Amino acid sequence: MSPAAVAPPLSRTKRFVIAAVSAINDAACRSDGTVNRRLVSLLDARVPASAKSFRGVRTADVPVARERLPVIVFFHGGGFAFLSPDSYLFDDVCRRICRTVHALVVSVNYRLAPEHRCPAQYEDGVHVLRFLDGGGLLYADPSAADLADLSSCFLVGDSAGGNIVHHVARRWAADADGGWKKVRLAGMVLIQPYFGGEERTEAELRLVGAPLVSVERTDWLWRAFLPEGADRDHEASNVFGPRAVGQLEETLPAAMVVVGGFDPLQDWQRRYYKGLRARGKSARLVEYPEAFHSFYAFPDLKQSTVLMEEIKSFVDSHQPRKEDDGDRSGGGGDKHTT
């Protein structure tokens, strides 16, 4: 009696292919319950998705669950008067932030002084947030829009950009309860922010000849930036000074303030940090005793690399809790010294 057939009649080629597949599958199944993926890949010839129709059919890969990234809106330095997002220096800084923090970085091309004085730079920053809030990223870069988590938005700026961060954050916070649909500021990072006043501080007098920053340069830049007739105690520069008006908004996000030990502006930066804390705001002070102004722009410096990790730590620790999107104010504060 002939044995029962277990397969239909097949050509010799098909029988060979089936036998090879069966042998490889058997060999890939290890005795410990794991799979030899490299061996299986020999059988797994793949066809990429194509929007071009082939025999009336087109294909697409559609992820049903994708990691969404925090958004960093970056404001470059340059005393309000110089440089741009296209400058090699800031392009490199933003790329390093992007790689280290694992975030989507939007670098702002704001108007420059003296052609455009205060508050033009702050208005441009708010305009960018409005653009993001209104879905503008979808038209500018659809792939980025698909990744962006605007409920986890951070403002980051260095020097004059740090000053802009504060004033843009205040404008956002003043309208946070009803004026914004998507953008939620989770934090702000002010890297050696450019603040000042009529007073000459101890650090400004002591660090004569320090790299990049001198009182002569900062005085000129303040004159070019501030409204006509204003002095350095204007609230734009001396935010907690004698002419400061109004209380800080309740929803102003948590801050990280970066200070360098060889930066003549360091006293103003510490005063800003203390001013936030005195007003009940969450703030973190990060100090680099051996750092000069703009040290972060030199990737070969150890402090520059450490700063990138500090920014990552700050962003990671201030990610919004998805179950509590209404909590915009952050919590307690701490001082951190590096």
Secondary structure, DSSP 8 states (H G I E B T S, - for coil): -----SS----HHHHHHHHHHHHHHHHHB-TTS-B-HHHHTTT-------SS-BTTB------SS---EEEEEEE--STTTS--TTSHHHHHHHHHHHHHHT-EEEEE----TTTS-TTHHHHHHHHHHHHHHTTHHHHH-HHHHHHEEEEEEEEEEETHHHHHHHHHHHHHHHTTTTS-SS--EEEEEEES-----SS--HHHHHTTT-SS--HHHHHHHHHHHS-TT--TTSTTTSTTSTT--S---TT---EEEEEEEE-TTHHHHHHHHHHHHHTT--EEEEEEEEEETTGGG-TTSHHHHHHHHHHHHHHHHT---GGGTT--S----EEEE-
